[in-house]
Amino acid sequence: RELFSLLNMASVLVSHDSGIVHIAALTCVPVVALFGPETPGVFGPLSDRTVTIYKKSGCSPCLLVTNYKQTPCEDNRCMKDIPVDEVYQAVMKVLL
């Protein structure tokens, strides 16, 4: 209940692909969801108030059912390739 209360007080949520983006999709808060190791086409939040950012790196998606969601990745290139300015622009888009 506390998480829903906090989300309802927020202007926007910016988060990596996690449970909180799916919970936020149930509220009225806009969401900017960052994807890397998994694909938003399969695991994206179901909300029209959500903007997803995904830079399909050569190794992404690497967290798959076939590899039991285990990856040897230590670089997180898929997340590092997301520019801060693009996240900022997405936040501005959902706030307007």
Secondary structure, 3 states (H helix, E strand, C coil): CHHHHHHHHCCCEEEECCHHHHHHCCCCCCEEEEECCCCHHHHCCCCCCEEEEECCCCCCCCCCHHHCCCCCCCCCHHHHCCCHHHHHHHHHHHHC
